[in-house]
Amino acid sequence: MEFKTDVVIIGAGPSGLFQCFELGLLGIDAHIVDSLPVIGGQCSMLYPDKAIYDIPGLPIVGAQELIDRLAEQLKPFDPTFHLGHRVTRLTRLEDNSFELHTEGDICFQTRAVVIAAGLGAFKPRPLRLGGIDQFEQTNLHYHVADKLHFKDKKVVILGGGDSALDGVLELAVVAKHVHIVHRRDEFRAAPASIAKMQELIDDPNQPVDCLIGRIPSYQSDQGKITAIDVAPFGDGEPQRLELDELLVFYGLSPDLGPIADWGLDIERKHISVNLETFQTNIPGI
């Protein structure tokens, strides 16, 4: 399948959506390509219910609400989306236009390319325990897609950063109980989130507890994880935590993927640009 357009935008997160809107105001036709099955990027896939406080003109907005607003803003321009497609190859033609190909055999001919993919595709850092990846289809999760899935369940959250604490604060209102397990007694998250979580831990009427330790093993039955063992650093016996759902927030590893092979100047996994024009070293990108 072939398409001819003025601009191809790679990435359907907030930046890609707003870029499409700006092009629409100028009467420039654009197609948006994203490897994810839905628009929204990290906002939709990793933290749809998270509150965002740093959008101009919006004191507070939910991540998915922000995406919904951007999509509504785009409607007058009737944008064309190609979701679930990863751009794998880019070729500069003799007339200085570009030809792009996706894994799904879509070919674009375009005058310009906008890369709005952030640091690329973000992959969660996995919990490294033998055979545990088989439970990703049942009750091992790396993001909260729908908090109601965790309603009235015993939830264990692994991690100590912003995503882990966001998970605790989000699920404490719906889960039967939430345990957060971290490898150290200091959390690397927003001070306000740490303070809110500590209030929940200190309140005996709230279903939140914290354990410090490492995870040497787990238990499973009938295709699901049923418990994890938390071993203290130093002396002491491991404590077994029974669970219904296990959430792992060990951070994300960015992967530029094929973009890294397109001849762009890249420094520390960032694409270098002219800060006056945001053009890369290749004119038109």
Buried (B, 14 or more C-beta within 10 A) or exposed (E): EEBEBBBBBBBBBBBBBBBBBEBBEEEBBBBBBBBBEBBBBBBBBBBBBBEBEEEEEEEEBBBBBBBBBBBEBBEEBEBEBBEBBBBBEBEBEEEEBBBBBBEEEBEBBBBBBBBBBBBBBBEBEBBEBEEBEEBBEBBBBBBBEEBEEBEEBBBBBBBBBBBBBBBBBBBBEBBEBBBBBBEEEEBBBBEEBBEBBEEBBEEEEBBBBBEBBEBEBBBBEEEBBBBBBBBEEEEEEBBBBEBBBBBBBBBBBBEBBBBEEBEBEBEEEEBEBEEEEEEBEBEBB
